[in-house]
Amino acid sequence: MCWFSWLFTLWTSSAPSLLLVALVGRQLGLKIGLQGVQTATCSRWGPPSNQSLFQDGDVIFGGLFNLHYQTPAIDHEFTQLQHYKPCTCLEYAPLQYMYAMVFALEEINDNPTLLPGVKLGYHIFDCCGQPLWANQAALSLAGGESSSCNLTKDSAEHPLPLIIGAASSLTSEIISRILGPLSVPLISYLSSCPCLSNRVQFPNFFRTIPSDIYQARAIAQLSIRFNWTWIGAVVENSSYGQTAIKIFQEETEGAGVCLEFIETVSLENIVNDAKRAALAIQVSTARVILVFTWYTNVRELFLEVAKINVTDRQFVASEAWSTSRDLLQHSVTRKVASGVLGLAIKSSKIPGFENYLRALHPFHHPSDVFLREFWEAEFRCSPASLSACSGAESLEKVQNVFTDVSQLRVSYNVYLAVYAAAHALHSLLSCPNRDRPAANGSTCSSPKHIRPTELLQHLNNVNFTTPQGETFYFQDGDIPAQYDLVNWQNTPEGTLKLVLVGRVDGFDIHLNESLIHWNTGSSQVPTSVCSETCPPGTRKSNRKGEPVCCFDCIPCAEGEISNTTVLVQSWKNCLCPRQLDFLSFNETLGITLTTAAVSGAVMTTAVFVVFLRYSQTPVVRANNSELSFLLLVSLKLCFLCSLVFIGRPSVWSCRFQQAAFGISFVLCVSCLQVKTIVVLAAFRSARPGAEALIKWFGPGQQRGSVCLLTCVQIIICAVWLSLSHPGPKPDLGFHGSKVTLECSMTSVVGFSLILGYIGLLACTCLILAFLARKLPDNFNEAKLITFSMLIFCAVWVAFVPAYISSPGKYTVAVEVFAILASSYALLFCIFAPKCFIILLRPEKNTKKHLMSR
């Protein structure tokens, strides 16, 4: 039946379809009245292409490709049908897409496991980029018979169950609505409009290209990442461009990104549109230009931009033109568009496809009008005339867009679409008992009687592994979003090459910025701002009637400062002056504490030298001289660890200071505790029957006890620092003109355990020393330990309230003071009496004197 007869049938079958019939009939040039079909004559909007490629089979797939390009006309008007210019320029890239479909079908026919016994054929139309021509072709394919208007040349006897196409979102939207009542599936390889994801409006639409929502979001993320806040945009005057720029604006809202201009272009008026867009780019102060349009429109845009010599713009490309070989090989492109950064359809390989393309020859395919036209354009001879072509022409050594299979993108999408359709058909025809009714009363489909409704159901559930080993499936008609990030870079030969610099997986961007060459020829990210960032000491003032990205920098008011560079999205940048404050080595308090710490370390070293010089004397040897030396080393560490608390806090100083303080003091108190236990054991063993007691406290046991007690503190510090270590953080809570930079305790529990363990050892040592204070010896070291531990405990008991109540940097000073005070108490109380005897009363440095009562 003729396609207008099909419309009439649809109109008479259901009243709600009346408006659809009228709309489609009006688009196709039919005169259809709403009260009835008054006349049904064929009148076309321009001459549609009557060229098609047909191969018979058990099941035939339809194909829609834009194989020709309509040359732009300056004074073209849609209303003047008599001036419509026919398609004249054959496009090599879409021609490769078409043969990807043919190759996939032939590959499937040769596959013994996929659709065995079923031969797939094809019927492919050239739509020349015109939605109305694509509509006519789709209706002819869906009708299944040649129309009375000679729309088709070859056609199958039965309606086609599925169509591969179309190449634009607008065309796919119209065709999907028209074929929706028939449930004929439409699998597009290049229609990316997010609107087509609506399964309620387009239940029969599928695609092997991601939705533009992912592309627009990725470009928005790149703009924010590179701090491009002032951008121009040239977009397709269709749902493709309008939707993309809308999503871009939604994603960048609140991030300080503004669009200086948005110019629209369309194929029908591309020359005028390209001139207008080029002038907008010329007068614009934006250095980054987003372009969402088809590559043929970009070609005209670059020609116009080159005419006015604009060469300093950084173009960001959508997938529609980012990999166009036609643009890459054009001399004008190298002048105005080097360094292009863009998203591209994910590339892949099709094994055997290159050999298939290079083996094509019109003598082997005499009915292929497209191959014949390609041959005439490539070899300047007509294979229709045997005298014109020698027959020796071959594509074996031809290098052009058609034979280039290094990065298959759209061609691979077509390839996937064919395989998806084949697997759905295989699932539909995989019926165990084809000749008998199924259990539910339905019969199995046969290749000659494919019901599009059933094929549509199987297509929704398709899930298979491609010949390349990738898993393929549809998610409500869409596929998971994956893109390549590509960059146009100059070569030494003066040409442009495509370089892969990253990828997009869903909403995640993986980019290697070091690989990018920008339009400036360097790896430095170009700047595109309306106003430069305000320097310190100034604030932003918005310009009346201009976007928020455009502002003036004015000085801060008296009494206010701005000590950081102002970001675009920050307005309240002049604040009251607040200086960064911490306990410094340069201030009086810091110098005083540093001097006290260094002096204590020097005194401890001096005592160590004295003890080493008189190591054989009774005063030094009394009560394990080894522990005395270890105690002096720990005291020196206590003095030195206080220096870590002074100076600007850093990550490592914050981690080290508390650990060093805790371990040093535990080592010191452990030595004192073991010394006290030894004194008690020595006097207890002097009693009758307790001689064996001292054997349990020999030198080895003493060293082991000190190590054991210290290791407990080391474990506490290690666990604390590994789970929740302190770090530098400004304290904004202190009222005043200063911000204190301090080591913030993310876990108070860890610090409390360190102090608690030191306090436990100190209290135990104090109790033991107090019990041993009256033991009979002229030189009883327990008395010295008792007095030193009393001062030690008093200092740290007073430390807690003082630490909590001290403001700002004085909390650090209080802790340093406590460390130094307790260290000096231990040093003087324990070692000062001994040094006095060694240096000033040597006559008392005898064993007899020490053991006398």
C-alpha positions in Angstrom: 0.0 0.0 0.0 1.1 3.6 -0.6 2.3 5.5 2.5 -0.6 8.0 2.2 -3.0 5.1 2.1 -1.4 3.8 5.3 -2.1 7.2 6.9 -5.8 7.0 5.8 -6.0 3.5 7.4 -4.5 4.8 10.6 -6.9 7.7 10.6 -10.0 5.6 10.1 -8.9 3.0 12.7 -9.0 5.4 15.7 -10.3 8.8 16.4 -7.3 9.9 18.6 -5.0 9.4 15.6 -6.8 12.1 13.6 -4.5 14.9 14.7 -1.4 12.7 14.1 -2.5 11.9 10.5 -3.2 15.5 9.8 0.2 16.6 11.1 2.1 13.9 9.3 0.1 14.5 6.1 0.8 18.2 6.3 4.5 17.5 6.9 4.6 15.2 3.8 2.6 17.5 1.6 -0.7 15.6 1.6 -4.0 17.6 1.6 -5.9 15.8 4.3 -9.1 17.4 5.8 -10.1 16.8 9.4 -13.6 15.9 8.3 -12.5 13.3 5.8 -9.9 12.7 3.1 -10.9 15.1 0.4 -7.9 14.6 -1.8 -4.9 12.3 -1.6 -2.4 13.5 -4.0 1.4 13.3 -3.8 3.0 16.7 -3.5 6.5 16.7 -2.0 8.5 19.4 -0.2 11.5 19.3 -2.5 12.6 16.3 -4.5 13.4 13.4 -2.1 16.3 11.1 -2.9 15.2 8.1 -5.0 18.5 6.3 -4.4 18.5 3.3 -2.1 20.4 0.1 -1.4 18.5 -3.1 -1.3 19.4 -6.8 -0.5 16.7 -9.4 -0.2 16.5 -11.8 2.8 14.2 -13.7 5.0 14.0 -10.7 7.3 14.9 -7.2 6.1 16.1 -4.4 8.2 15.6 -0.8 7.2 18.3 1.8 7.3 18.3 5.6 7.2 21.5 7.5 6.6 22.4 11.1 5.6 24.7 10.1 2.7 24.6 13.5 1.0 25.1 17.0 2.1 22.9 19.8 0.9 25.0 22.8 -0.2 24.0 25.9 1.7 22.1 28.7 -0.1 22.3 32.2 1.2 18.8 33.2 0.1 17.1 29.9 0.8 13.6 30.0 2.2 11.5 27.0 3.2 8.4 28.6 1.8 9.9 28.8 -1.6 9.8 25.2 -2.6 10.7 25.9 -6.2 14.1 27.2 -5.1 15.0 24.1 -3.0 18.5 22.9 -3.8 18.9 19.1 -4.2 21.6 17.1 -2.3 24.8 17.1 -4.3 27.8 16.4 -2.1 28.4 12.8 -1.1 29.7 12.5 2.5 32.4 9.9 3.1 31.8 9.4 6.9 28.1 8.5 6.7 28.9 6.3 3.8 31.2 4.3 6.1 28.3 4.2 8.6 26.1 2.6 6.0 28.6 0.0 5.1 29.1 -0.8 8.8 25.4 -1.9 8.8 25.9 -3.9 5.6 29.1 -5.5 7.1 27.4 -6.4 10.3 24.4 -8.0 8.5 26.8 -10.1 6.3 28.8 -11.1 9.4 25.7 -12.2 11.2 24.6 -14.2 8.1 27.9 -16.0 8.2 27.5 -16.7 11.9 26.3 -20.3 12.5 25.1 -19.7 16.0 23.3 -16.3 15.6 20.0 -16.6 13.6 20.9 -20.0 12.0 19.0 -20.6 8.9 17.7 -17.0 8.7 19.1 -14.7 6.1 19.0 -11.0 6.9 18.6 -8.4 4.2 18.5 -4.6 4.2 16.8 -1.7 2.5 18.8 1.5 3.0 17.7 5.1 2.1 19.6 8.3 1.8 17.8 11.1 3.7 20.2 13.9 2.9 19.8 15.3 6.4 16.2 16.3 5.7 13.6 15.1 8.3 10.8 15.1 5.8 12.7 12.9 3.4 13.5 10.5 6.3 9.8 10.4 7.2 8.8 9.4 3.6 11.5 6.7 3.6 10.4 5.4 7.0 6.8 5.2 6.0 7.8 3.4 2.8 9.8 0.9 4.8 7.0 0.4 7.3 4.4 0.0 4.6 6.4 -2.7 2.9 5.3 -1.9 -0.7 6.4 0.5 -3.4 4.4 3.7 -3.3 2.5 5.1 -6.2 4.8 8.1 -6.1 7.9 5.9 -7.0 9.4 6.7 -3.6 11.3 3.4 -3.6 13.0 1.5 -6.3 13.4 -1.9 -4.7 11.2 -3.1 -1.8 10.4 -6.3 0.0 7.0 -8.0 -0.1 6.4 -7.5 3.6 6.7 -4.6 5.9 10.1 -4.2 7.6 10.0 -5.1 11.3 12.8 -2.7 12.4 14.6 0.4 11.2 18.2 1.4 12.0 18.2 5.2 12.2 17.9 8.1 12.1 20.9 10.3 12.2 19.3 13.3 14.0 17.2 13.6 17.2 14.5 15.6 15.4 14.1 13.0 12.7 14.1 10.2 15.2 11.5 12.0 17.3 9.1 12.4 14.3 9.6 8.9 12.9 9.2 7.3 16.4 5.9 9.1 16.9 4.7 8.1 13.4 5.7 4.5 13.8 4.7 4.3 17.5 1.1 3.0 16.7 2.6 0.2 14.7 5.2 -0.6 17.5 8.0 -0.7 14.8 11.3 -0.4 16.7 13.6 2.4 15.7 17.3 2.0 16.8 19.3 5.2 16.3 23.0 5.4 16.2 23.3 9.2 16.4 20.2 10.6 18.0 21.2 11.8 21.5 18.4 14.2 22.7 17.5 13.5 26.3 13.8 13.9 25.3 14.0 10.5 23.5 14.5 8.8 26.8 10.9 9.3 27.6 9.5 5.7 27.3 5.9 7.0 27.5 6.2 9.1 24.4 8.8 7.0 22.6 8.3 3.3 23.6 9.6 2.0 20.3 12.8 4.1 20.4 16.3 2.7 21.2 19.8 4.1 20.6 23.4 3.0 20.8 24.7 6.5 21.6 24.4 8.0 25.2 22.0 10.7 26.0 23.2 14.3 25.7 22.5 14.9 29.4 25.8 13.2 30.2 27.7 15.1 27.6 26.4 18.5 28.7 27.2 17.7 32.3 30.7 16.6 31.5 31.4 19.8 29.6 30.0 21.8 32.5 32.3 20.0 34.9 35.3 20.8 32.7 34.4 24.5 32.6 34.2 24.5 36.4 37.4 22.5 36.7 39.4 24.9 34.5 37.7 28.0 36.1 36.2 29.2 32.8 33.6 31.7 34.1 33.0 33.7 30.9 32.0 31.6 27.9 30.4 31.9 24.5 28.2 29.3 22.9 27.2 28.4 19.4 24.4 25.8 19.4 22.2 23.9 16.9 18.8 25.5 16.5 17.2 22.2 17.4 16.5 20.1 20.5 20.1 18.9 20.3 21.6 22.3 20.8 18.9 23.9 23.0 18.7 20.9 25.4 22.5 20.7 25.7 23.0 24.4 26.6 20.1 24.3 29.0 21.6 21.4 30.9 25.0 23.1 30.8 23.5 26.2 32.4 21.7 24.1 35.1 24.9 22.3 36.0 27.0 25.5 36.3 24.4 27.5 38.2 25.9 28.7 41.4 29.4 27.9 40.2 30.0 31.4 38.9 30.0 30.4 35.2 28.2 32.9 32.8 27.4 32.7 29.1 28.3 35.9 27.3 26.2 35.0 24.2 24.3 32.1 22.7 24.2 32.0 18.9 22.0 29.4 17.1 22.7 28.0 13.7 20.8 25.7 11.4 21.6 23.8 8.2 18.9 25.5 6.2 20.4 29.0 6.7 23.9 28.1 7.7 25.8 30.7 5.7 23.9 33.6 7.3 23.9 31.9 10.7 27.7 31.2 10.5 28.4 34.9 9.7 26.4 36.1 12.6 28.0 33.6 15.0 31.5 34.5 13.8 30.9 38.2 14.4 29.6 37.4 17.9 32.8 35.5 18.6 34.9 38.4 17.2 33.4 41.1 19.5 33.2 38.8 22.5 35.6 39.0 25.4 35.1 35.3 26.1 38.1 33.2 25.1 36.3 29.8 25.4 33.6 29.0 22.9 31.3 25.9 23.3 29.9 24.5 20.1 27.0 22.1 20.1 26.1 21.5 16.4 26.7 19.2 13.5 30.2 19.1 11.9 28.9 20.5 8.6 27.7 23.6 10.4 31.0 23.9 12.2 32.8 23.8 8.9 30.9 26.9 7.7 31.4 28.5 11.1 35.2 28.0 10.9 35.3 29.4 7.3 33.6 32.6 8.5 35.8 32.9 11.6 38.9 32.5 9.4 37.7 35.3 7.1 37.7 37.8 10.0 41.0 36.4 11.3 39.9 35.3 14.8 42.5 32.8 15.9 42.8 33.2 19.7 39.7 31.3 20.8 39.6 28.0 22.7 36.8 25.8 21.2 35.1 23.1 23.2 33.5 20.5 21.0 30.5 18.3 21.4 30.6 14.7 20.1 28.9 15.8 16.9 32.1 17.3 15.5 35.0 16.5 17.9 36.3 13.7 15.7 35.4 15.0 12.2 38.2 14.0 9.8 36.8 16.5 7.4 37.5 19.3 9.9 40.8 17.9 11.0 42.1 17.8 7.5 40.9 21.3 6.5 43.5 24.0 6.3 41.2 26.6 7.7 40.6 24.5 10.8 44.3 24.4 11.5 44.3 28.2 11.5 41.4 28.9 13.9 40.8 25.7 15.9 44.0 24.1 17.0 43.8 22.8 20.6 40.1 21.9 20.5 39.1 20.0 23.6 36.0 17.9 23.1 33.9 14.9 24.0 33.7 12.0 21.5 31.7 8.9 21.2 33.7 6.0 22.6 35.9 4.4 19.9 36.2 0.7 19.3 37.5 -1.8 16.7 35.5 -3.9 14.3 37.7 -6.8 13.2 37.7 -7.4 9.4 35.9 -4.1 8.6 38.9 -2.4 7.0 39.5 -5.4 4.7 35.8 -5.3 3.8 35.9 -1.6 2.9 39.0 -1.9 0.9 37.6 -4.9 -1.1 34.6 -3.0 -2.2 34.3 -2.5 -6.0 31.4 -1.3 -8.1 32.1 -4.1 -10.6 31.2 -6.6 -7.8 28.2 -4.5 -6.7 26.6 -3.1 -9.9 23.4 -2.2 -8.2 25.1 -0.1 -5.5 24.5 3.5 -6.6 26.3 4.9 -3.6 29.4 3.0 -4.2 29.3 4.0 -7.9 29.0 7.7 -6.9 31.9 7.3 -4.4 34.0 5.6 -7.1 33.4 8.5 -9.5 34.4 11.1 -6.9 37.5 9.2 -5.7 38.9 8.0 -9.1 37.4 10.6 -11.4 35.9 7.9 -13.6 32.4 6.4 -14.0 32.1 2.6 -13.5 28.8 2.8 -15.4 30.9 3.3 -18.5 33.4 0.5 -18.9 35.6 2.6 -21.1 35.9 5.2 -18.4 37.3 3.0 -15.7 40.1 0.5 -16.3 38.8 -1.9 -13.6 42.2 -1.8 -11.9 41.1 0.9 -9.5 41.2 -0.3 -5.9 40.8 1.1 -2.4 43.7 -0.9 -1.1 46.0 2.2 -0.8 43.4 4.9 -0.6 43.6 6.9 2.7 40.6 9.0 3.4 37.7 9.3 5.9 35.9 6.4 4.3 38.8 3.9 4.7 40.0 5.2 8.0 39.0 2.7 10.7 41.6 3.6 13.3 38.9 5.1 15.6 35.5 3.8 14.8 32.8 5.7 16.7 29.5 6.2 14.9 30.3 3.2 12.7 30.6 1.1 15.8 27.3 2.5 17.0 25.6 1.3 13.8 27.4 -2.1 14.2 26.0 -2.4 17.8 22.5 -1.4 16.6 22.5 -4.2 14.0 23.7 -6.8 16.5 21.1 -5.7 19.1 18.4 -6.1 16.5 19.8 -9.5 15.5 19.9 -10.8 19.0 16.4 -9.6 19.7 15.2 -11.4 16.6 17.2 -14.5 17.5 15.4 -14.5 20.9 12.1 -14.0 19.2 12.6 -16.9 16.7 14.1 -19.2 19.3 11.0 -21.3 19.7 11.3 -25.0 20.6 8.1 -26.1 18.8 7.8 -23.6 15.9 5.0 -25.5 14.2 2.8 -26.1 17.3 1.0 -23.5 19.4 2.7 -22.4 22.6 1.2 -23.2 26.0 -0.4 -19.9 26.2 -2.2 -20.3 22.9 0.1 -18.0 20.9 2.1 -19.3 18.0 5.8 -18.9 17.4 6.9 -16.2 15.0 8.4 -17.1 11.7 10.9 -15.1 9.7 8.2 -14.2 7.1 5.7 -13.0 9.7 7.6 -11.0 12.3 5.3 -9.1 14.6 7.0 -5.8 15.5 5.3 -5.8 18.9 7.0 -9.0 19.9 10.3 -7.9 18.5 9.9 -4.7 20.5 9.5 -6.8 23.7 12.6 -8.8 23.0 14.6 -5.7 22.2 13.8 -4.3 25.6 15.3 -7.4 27.2 18.3 -7.9 24.9 21.5 -8.6 26.7 24.5 -10.1 24.8 28.2 -10.1 24.5 29.6 -8.4 21.3 32.2 -10.0 19.1 34.6 -7.6 20.8 33.8 -9.1 24.2 31.8 -6.2 25.6 28.5 -6.7 27.4 25.6 -4.8 25.7 22.1 -4.1 27.0 19.5 -1.3 27.0 18.4 0.6 30.0 14.9 1.9 29.0 16.1 2.2 25.5 19.4 3.9 26.4 22.9 2.6 26.9 25.4 3.3 29.7 27.2 6.6 29.0 30.8 6.4 28.0 32.8 9.0 26.1 36.4 9.7 25.1 38.0 13.1 25.8 40.0 14.2 22.8 42.3 17.0 22.0 43.3 18.5 18.5 47.1 18.8 18.5 49.4 20.2 15.8 51.9 17.8 14.2 55.4 18.6 12.9 54.0 18.3 9.4 51.6 21.2 10.0 48.5 19.1 10.3 46.1 18.3 13.2 45.9 15.0 14.9 43.4 13.6 17.4 44.8 12.7 20.8 43.0 10.8 23.5 43.5 12.7 26.8 40.8 11.1 29.1 37.4 9.5 29.3 34.0 10.0 30.8 32.2 7.2 32.5 28.7 8.2 33.5 29.2 11.4 35.5 32.9 10.7 36.4 35.7 12.4 34.5 39.1 10.9 34.2 41.4 13.5 32.5 45.2 13.7 32.1 45.7 17.4 31.9 49.4 17.1 31.1 48.6 15.6 27.7 46.4 18.6 26.6 47.8 21.2 24.1 45.7 24.3 24.2 45.0 26.8 21.4 48.0 28.9 22.7 50.3 26.0 21.8 51.2 25.4 25.4 50.0 23.2 28.3 48.9 26.3 30.2 45.1 26.3 30.7 43.7 29.4 28.9 41.8 32.0 30.9 38.3 33.0 30.1 36.9 35.5 32.6 34.8 38.7 32.3 36.7 40.3 35.2 40.1 39.3 36.7 40.0 38.1 40.2 40.3 40.8 42.8 43.6 41.1 44.6 44.0 41.1 48.4 42.7 44.3 50.0 39.9 44.8 47.5 36.3 43.5 47.1 34.0 43.0 44.2 31.4 45.4 43.1 28.8 44.2 40.7 28.3 46.1 37.5 24.7 47.3 37.0 22.9 45.4 34.3 25.7 42.9 33.7 26.1 39.2 34.7 27.6 38.4 38.1 30.8 37.3 36.4 31.5 40.9 35.5 32.5 43.2 38.3 34.9 45.9 39.5 37.4 45.6 42.2 37.2 48.4 44.8 39.3 48.9 48.0 38.0 47.5 51.2 36.6 50.0 53.7 38.7 51.4 56.5 39.1 48.8 59.2 38.5 45.9 56.9 40.9 43.7 54.9 40.9 40.9 52.4 44.0 38.7 52.7 43.1 36.2 50.0 42.4 36.4 46.3 38.7 36.9 45.7 36.9 34.0 43.9 34.2 34.7 41.4 31.5 33.2 43.5 32.6 35.0 46.6 31.2 38.5 47.3 31.7 39.1 51.0 35.4 39.2 51.0 36.3 42.3 53.0 36.4 41.2 56.6 37.7 42.6 59.9 41.5 42.1 60.1 42.3 38.9 62.0 45.9 37.8 62.1 47.1 34.2 62.3 48.4 33.6 65.8 50.5 30.8 67.3 53.2 30.4 69.9 56.2 31.6 67.9 60.0 31.3 68.5 60.2 35.1 67.8 58.0 36.4 70.5 58.9 37.0 74.2 57.0 34.1 75.6 58.3 31.7 73.0 61.9 32.9 73.5 61.5 32.5 77.3 60.2 28.9 77.1 62.8 28.0 74.5 65.6 29.3 76.7 64.2 27.3 79.6 64.0 24.2 77.6 67.5 24.5 76.1 68.9 25.3 79.6 67.3 22.3 81.1 68.7 20.1 78.4 72.2 21.5 78.9 72.0 21.1 82.7 70.9 17.5 82.2 73.8 16.9 79.9 76.2 18.4 82.5 74.8 16.1 85.2 75.2 13.1 82.8 78.9 14.1 82.2 79.5 14.4 86.0 77.9 11.0 86.7 79.9 9.5 83.8 83.1 11.0 85.2 82.4 9.7 88.7 80.7 6.5 87.7 82.8 4.3 90.1 81.9 6.3 93.2 79.4 5.1 95.8 76.9 7.9 95.2 76.6 7.1 91.5 76.7 3.3 91.9 74.0 3.3 94.6 70.7 1.9 93.5 71.6 0.9 90.0 73.6 3.5 88.2 72.3 2.2 84.8 68.8 3.5 85.8 70.3 6.8 86.8 71.8 7.3 83.3 68.5 6.2 81.7 66.7 8.7 83.9 69.0 11.5 82.8 68.4 10.6 79.1 64.6 10.6 79.6 64.8 14.0 81.3 66.8 15.4 78.5 64.1 14.2 76.1 61.4 15.8 78.3 63.2 19.2 78.0 63.6 18.8 74.2 60.1 17.6 73.4 58.8 21.0 74.7 60.4 22.7 71.7 58.1 20.8 69.3 55.1 22.7 70.8 56.7 26.0 69.9 56.4 27.4 66.3 53.8 27.1 63.5 51.8 23.9 63.8 52.2 21.5 61.0 50.8 18.0 60.3 53.9 16.2 61.5 54.6 18.5 64.5 51.0 17.9 65.7 51.4 14.2 65.4 54.9 14.1 67.0 54.5 16.5 70.0 52.0 14.6 72.1 53.6 11.2 71.4 57.1 12.5 72.3 55.8 14.1 75.5 53.9 11.0 76.5 56.7 8.5 75.9 59.4 10.7 77.4 57.6 11.2 80.7 56.5 7.6 81.0 60.2 6.6 80.5 61.2 9.0 83.2 58.5 8.0 85.8 59.1 4.3 85.0 62.8 4.7 86.0 61.8 6.4 89.3 59.2 3.7 90.0 61.6 0.9 89.5 64.2 2.7 91.6 61.7 3.0 94.5 60.7 -0.7 94.2 64.4 -1.6 94.4 64.9 0.5 97.6 61.9 -1.2 99.2 63.1 -4.7 98.1 66.6 -4.1 99.4 65.5 -3.2 102.9 62.8 -5.9 103.0 65.4 -8.5 102.0 67.5 -7.5 105.0 64.9 -9.0 107.3 65.3 -12.6 108.4 63.7 -15.0 105.9 63.4 -12.4 103.1 66.8 -12.8 101.6 65.4 -14.2 98.3 63.3 -11.1 97.7 66.1 -9.0 96.2 66.7 -11.8 93.6 63.4 -10.8 91.9 64.7 -7.3 91.4 68.1 -7.7 89.7 69.5 -5.5 86.9 67.8 -7.5 84.2 64.4 -7.4 85.8 64.8 -3.6 86.4 65.5 -3.0 82.7 62.6 -5.2 81.6 60.2 -3.5 83.9 61.1 0.0 82.5 60.8 -1.3 78.9 57.4 -3.0 79.7 55.9 0.1 81.3 57.2 2.3 78.4 55.9 0.0 75.7 52.3 0.4 77.0 52.5 4.1 76.4 54.0 3.5 72.9 51.1 1.3 72.0 48.6 3.9 73.2 50.3 6.6 71.1 50.5 4.4 68.0 46.8 3.4 68.2 45.7 7.0 68.8 47.8 8.5 65.9 46.7 5.8 63.5 43.0 6.1 64.2 42.6 9.8 64.9 45.7 11.9 64.9 45.7 15.7 65.7 46.3 18.2 62.9 46.7 22.0 62.5 43.4 23.9 62.5 42.5 27.5 62.9 40.5 28.3 66.0 37.9 30.9 65.0 36.2 30.8 68.4 38.6 33.0 70.2 37.1 36.5 70.3 39.5 39.2 69.1 41.4 40.2 66.0 43.5 37.0 65.8 42.8 33.5 64.6 44.8 30.9 66.5 46.4 28.1 64.6 46.5 25.1 66.9 46.8 21.4 66.8 43.2 20.2 67.0 42.5 17.1 69.0 40.1 15.1 66.8 40.0 12.5 69.6 40.1 13.7 73.3 40.1 10.0 74.4 43.6 9.4 73.1 45.1 12.4 74.8 43.3 11.5 78.0 44.7 8.0 77.9 48.2 9.4 77.6 47.8 11.8 80.5 46.0 9.2 82.5 48.7 6.6 82.1 51.4 9.1 83.2 49.2 10.1 86.2 48.8 6.4 87.2 52.5 5.7 87.2 53.2 9.0 89.0 50.7 8.2 91.8 52.0 4.7 92.2 55.6 5.9 92.4 54.6 8.6 94.9 52.9 6.0 97.2 55.8 3.6 97.0 58.4 6.4 97.7 56.3 7.7 100.6 56.4 4.2 102.2 60.1 4.0 101.8 60.9 7.5 103.0 61.8 6.5 106.6 64.0 3.5 105.8 67.3 3.6 107.8 70.1 4.9 105.5 72.1 8.0 105.6 71.4 8.4 101.9 67.9 7.2 101.3 67.0 8.0 97.6 63.3 7.4 98.4 63.1 10.7 100.2 64.3 12.5 97.1 61.9 10.6 94.8 59.0 11.4 97.2 59.7 15.1 97.2 60.2 15.2 93.4 57.0 13.3 92.7 55.0 15.6 95.0 56.1 18.6 92.9 55.5 16.6 89.7 51.9 15.6 90.7 51.1 19.2 91.9 52.2 20.6 88.6 50.1 18.3 86.5 47.0 18.6 88.8 47.2 22.4 88.3 47.8 21.9 84.6 44.3 20.6 83.8 42.2 23.7 84.8 44.9 26.1 83.6 44.9 24.3 80.2 41.2 24.4 79.8 40.8 28.0 80.8 43.7 29.4 78.8 42.7 31.2 75.5 44.4 30.9 72.1 48.1 30.2 72.0 48.3 30.3 75.8 47.0 26.8 76.0 50.2 25.6 74.3 52.3 27.8 76.6 50.6 26.2 79.7 51.4 22.7 78.5 55.1 23.7 77.7 55.4 25.3 81.2 54.0 22.1 82.8 56.5 20.0 81.0 59.4 22.2 81.9 58.3 22.7 85.5 58.0 19.0 86.2 61.2 18.2 84.4 63.1 20.8 86.4 61.5 19.4 89.6 62.8 15.9 88.9 66.2 17.1 87.8 66.9 19.3 90.9 65.2 17.1 93.5 66.9 13.9 92.6 70.3 14.9 91.1 71.1 18.2 92.9 71.9 16.5 96.3 74.0 13.8 94.6 76.0 16.4 92.5 76.5 18.4 95.7 78.2 15.4 97.4 80.2 14.4 94.3 81.6 17.9 93.6 81.6 19.7 97.0 81.6 17.0 99.7 83.8 14.3 98.3 84.6 13.0 101.8 81.0 11.9 102.1 81.1 10.0 98.8 82.1 6.8 100.6 80.2 3.5 101.1 80.6 3.8 104.9 79.0 7.2 105.0 76.1 6.2 102.8 75.3 3.1 104.8 75.5 4.8 108.2 72.4 5.8 110.0 
